[in-house]
Each structure stands twice: as C-alpha cells, then as structure tokens.
C-alpha cells in the first residue's frame, strides 16, 4: 500500500447543545476531516447526532437520523440507541458483504 503524501486539514468545534435535567450544560462537538466527512457528538452520553459523508460523486449525505437539541433526546430514545445514534442506510443492491 502506497503512503499518502497529501495533508488533510481536520477541525474540531464546540458549541452549547442544551441543559440536562440535572442543570449541567451539554456541549456538541463537530469533528471534520477536511474531505467532506463530519461527525457531531455530545458530551451527554456520547450521543452521535449527525454523521455526514460524501458519496462516490462527492455529494454529502446524512447517515444518522438525529435531533437538533438535547431536549429532543430526553426520554425519547433508549440509552443503547443514544450511544450509537439512530442509523439510516441506503443501498441500491441490499445484501451481505
């Protein structure tokens, strides 16, 4: 495998996401890789609220069905799904790899 010599600029941003029932502030972290992939995750239970990735043509698409505020997550989703996000997949030819 040939090593890559190009440099990719990654980025990390933080913003307030809401206030938990216990009064603590939850933050939303946005991590991007400079090639069109972006992941948004909270520090409240590690909830993945968004994953955006480019397809083979470079068009970005959302692959996680998440909410826009912390309040929307309160009491609506089982804890197991909060940790991994609610996944949405698209396939023209479903099957096993």
Backbone as CSV, one residue per row, in Angstrom:
resi,resn,N_x,N_y,N_z,CA_x,CA_y,CA_z,C_x,C_y,C_z
1,UNK,0.843,-1.181,0.000,0.000,0.000,0.000,0.887,1.242,0.000
2,UNK,0.646,2.134,-0.920,1.456,3.340,-1.063,1.037,4.390,-0.041
3,UNK,2.008,4.980,0.703,1.632,6.014,1.683,1.140,7.280,0.996
4,UNK,0.199,7.949,1.649,-0.337,9.199,1.105,0.541,10.349,1.561
5,UNK,0.824,11.253,0.658,1.661,12.404,0.965,0.872,13.690,1.135
6,UNK,-0.424,13.657,0.804,-1.222,14.874,0.915,-1.624,15.117,2.377
7,UNK,-1.771,16.380,2.709,-2.139,16.774,4.059,-3.625,17.091,4.080
8,UNK,-4.324,16.564,5.077,-5.751,16.815,5.220,-5.951,17.664,6.463
9,UNK,-6.666,18.757,6.311,-6.944,19.658,7.430,-8.169,19.174,8.183
10,UNK,-7.988,18.803,9.441,-9.130,18.408,10.259,-9.498,19.567,11.179
11,UNK,-10.712,19.499,11.730,-11.200,20.602,12.545,-12.068,20.063,13.674
12,UNK,-12.043,20.744,14.806,-12.892,20.405,15.945,-13.536,21.688,16.442
13,UNK,-14.879,21.677,16.514,-15.616,22.843,17.009,-16.498,22.406,18.165
14,UNK,-16.757,23.328,19.079,-17.594,23.037,20.241,-18.633,24.136,20.377
15,UNK,-19.899,23.725,20.653,-20.941,24.705,20.915,-21.901,24.129,21.952
16,UNK,-22.642,25.002,22.605,-23.606,24.564,23.608,-24.758,23.848,22.918
17,UNK,-25.175,22.708,23.510,-26.223,21.894,22.906,-27.519,21.914,23.714
18,UNK,-27.432,22.279,24.975,-28.622,22.327,25.811,-28.268,22.113,27.271
19,UNK,-29.301,22.083,28.100,-29.109,21.875,29.534,-29.826,20.594,29.936
20,UNK,-29.105,19.716,30.625,-29.654,18.445,31.090,-30.573,18.687,32.280
21,UNK,-31.437,17.713,32.610,-32.344,17.861,33.748,-31.633,18.156,35.072
22,UNK,-30.387,17.705,35.203,-29.638,17.961,36.432,-28.982,19.340,36.448
23,UNK,-29.227,20.141,35.397,-28.708,21.503,35.336,-27.361,21.646,34.656
24,UNK,-26.726,20.554,34.303,-25.419,20.612,33.643,-25.594,20.968,32.167
25,UNK,-24.649,21.736,31.657,-24.667,22.120,30.248,-24.086,20.998,29.401
26,UNK,-24.769,20.671,28.329,-24.275,19.683,27.377,-23.717,20.422,26.167
27,UNK,-22.594,19.949,25.673,-21.951,20.552,24.509,-22.038,19.618,23.320
28,UNK,-21.985,20.200,22.137,-21.976,19.450,20.889,-20.628,19.688,20.215
29,UNK,-19.915,18.615,19.934,-18.615,18.697,19.277,-18.771,18.292,17.821
30,UNK,-18.231,19.093,16.917,-18.252,18.800,15.492,-16.825,18.513,15.051
31,UNK,-16.618,17.322,14.537,-15.296,16.891,14.085,-15.372,16.695,12.580
32,UNK,-14.499,17.363,11.833,-14.489,17.201,10.378,-13.084,16.851,9.910
33,UNK,-13.003,16.155,8.782,-11.698,15.684,8.319,-11.148,16.440,7.120
34,UNK,-11.832,17.454,6.643,-11.332,18.215,5.501,-11.603,17.570,4.154
35,UNK,-12.254,16.417,4.151,-12.595,15.723,2.904,-14.095,15.509,2.784
36,UNK,-14.858,16.252,3.579,-16.305,16.179,3.488,-16.980,15.320,4.533
37,UNK,-16.197,14.635,5.379,-16.809,13.838,6.442,-16.890,14.674,7.711
38,UNK,-18.043,14.587,8.376,-18.264,15.365,9.594,-19.082,14.525,10.574
39,UNK,-18.676,14.527,11.839,-19.381,13.815,12.900,-19.697,14.808,14.001
40,UNK,-20.942,14.762,14.505,-21.344,15.600,15.638,-21.700,14.680,16.790
41,UNK,-21.091,14.924,17.947,-21.294,14.081,19.122,-21.396,14.957,20.367
42,UNK,-22.260,14.562,21.300,-22.417,15.330,22.533,-21.552,14.741,23.636
43,UNK,-21.321,15.558,24.640,-20.654,15.061,25.835,-21.694,14.598,26.853
44,UNK,-22.942,14.492,26.440,-24.027,13.982,27.274,-24.351,12.571,26.803
45,UNK,-23.684,11.585,27.359,-23.903,10.192,26.982,-23.267,9.786,25.673
46,UNK,-22.446,10.645,25.079,-21.789,10.294,23.821,-22.755,10.123,22.666
47,UNK,-23.852,10.881,22.675,-24.863,10.758,21.628,-24.305,11.279,20.305
48,UNK,-24.332,10.435,19.278,-23.943,10.865,17.938,-25.192,11.441,17.283
49,UNK,-25.181,12.737,17.031,-26.362,13.393,16.479,-26.325,13.498,14.965
50,UNK,-25.140,13.390,14.375,-25.027,13.555,12.932,-23.733,12.939,12.417
51,UNK,-23.827,12.268,11.297,-22.647,11.846,10.537,-22.945,12.200,9.086
52,UNK,-22.104,13.005,8.500,-22.252,13.405,7.102,-21.025,12.910,6.347
53,UNK,-21.254,12.194,5.259,-20.157,11.661,4.450,-20.437,11.896,2.974
54,UNK,-19.387,12.083,2.186,-19.598,12.233,0.747,-19.777,10.872,0.073
55,UNK,-20.590,10.838,-0.978,-20.713,9.605,-1.752,-19.589,9.553,-2.790
56,UNK,-19.617,8.577,-3.653,-18.525,8.429,-4.615,-18.443,9.572,-5.620
57,UNK,-19.517,10.403,-5.685,-19.514,11.564,-6.573,-19.184,12.848,-5.833
58,UNK,-18.919,12.736,-4.527,-18.559,13.914,-3.741,-19.733,14.644,-3.122
59,UNK,-20.954,14.135,-3.292,-22.141,14.773,-2.714,-22.303,14.321,-1.268
60,UNK,-22.442,15.282,-0.369,-22.579,14.965,1.051,-23.976,14.461,1.362
61,UNK,-24.028,13.497,2.278,-25.307,12.961,2.709,-25.286,12.617,4.184
62,UNK,-26.413,12.788,4.832,-26.571,12.491,6.256,-26.880,11.004,6.418
63,UNK,-26.196,10.329,7.345,-26.416,8.905,7.559,-26.931,8.587,8.962
64,UNK,-27.165,9.589,9.774,-27.732,9.401,11.108,-28.968,10.274,11.244
65,UNK,-30.038,9.685,11.749,-31.256,10.452,11.994,-31.197,10.967,13.426
66,UNK,-30.714,12.184,13.601,-30.566,12.756,14.932,-31.454,13.963,15.135
67,UNK,-31.489,14.443,16.371,-32.266,15.627,16.722,-31.366,16.856,16.772
68,UNK,-31.985,18.043,16.755,-31.231,19.298,16.751,-30.935,19.839,18.145
69,UNK,-31.660,19.362,19.165,-31.456,19.876,20.530,-31.387,18.717,21.518
70,UNK,-30.764,18.972,22.658,-30.679,17.973,23.719,-32.067,17.636,24.243
71,UNK,-32.924,18.627,24.351,-34.276,18.429,24.861,-35.025,17.337,24.080
72,UNK,-34.799,17.269,22.770,-35.481,16.277,21.938,-35.038,14.843,22.252
73,UNK,-33.848,14.683,22.829,-33.354,13.354,23.194,-33.869,12.891,24.552
74,UNK,-34.321,13.788,25.398,-34.732,13.443,26.754,-35.948,12.520,26.758
75,UNK,-35.770,11.286,27.225,-36.854,10.347,27.402,-37.449,9.755,26.147
76,UNK,-36.882,10.000,24.989,-37.483,9.517,23.739,-36.791,8.289,23.163
77,UNK,-35.503,8.135,23.439,-34.740,7.075,22.803,-34.090,6.217,23.882
78,UNK,-34.155,4.895,23.768,-33.475,4.038,24.745,-31.990,4.353,24.807
79,UNK,-31.403,4.164,25.974,-29.992,4.509,26.189,-29.065,3.823,25.199
80,UNK,-29.374,2.605,24.768,-28.492,1.909,23.832,-28.416,2.626,22.496
81,UNK,-29.520,3.224,22.055,-29.507,3.940,20.779,-28.879,5.318,20.921
82,UNK,-28.935,5.919,22.100,-28.319,7.224,22.289,-26.815,7.130,22.098
83,UNK,-26.229,6.030,22.501,-24.782,5.906,22.393,-24.312,5.732,20.957
84,UNK,-25.114,5.119,20.128,-24.657,4.849,18.776,-25.348,5.680,17.714
85,UNK,-26.400,6.400,18.056,-27.147,7.152,17.057,-28.126,6.236,16.344
86,UNK,-29.124,6.800,15.772,-30.090,6.023,15.008,-29.590,6.004,13.576
87,UNK,-29.217,4.848,13.088,-28.560,4.759,11.790,-29.567,4.650,10.647
88,UNK,-29.247,5.333,9.572,-30.041,5.268,8.351,-29.093,4.833,7.251
89,UNK,-29.466,3.822,6.483,-28.602,3.381,5.396,-29.393,3.346,4.101
90,UNK,-28.676,3.526,3.032,-29.285,3.447,1.716,-28.455,2.467,0.880
91,UNK,-29.113,1.614,0.153,-28.407,0.668,-0.687,-29.256,0.350,-1.906
92,UNK,-28.657,0.411,-3.052,-29.380,0.046,-4.279,-29.429,-1.464,-4.450
93,UNK,-28.423,-2.153,-3.907,-28.363,-3.605,-4.001,-28.156,-4.165,-2.601
94,UNK,-29.252,-4.333,-1.845,-29.085,-4.851,-0.500,-28.537,-6.266,-0.498
95,UNK,-27.779,-6.582,0.509,-27.202,-7.920,0.625,-26.083,-7.895,1.645
96,UNK,-25.393,-8.993,1.763,-24.292,-9.094,2.703,-22.972,-8.919,1.972
97,UNK,-22.024,-8.321,2.682,-20.699,-8.100,2.103,-19.815,-9.304,2.356
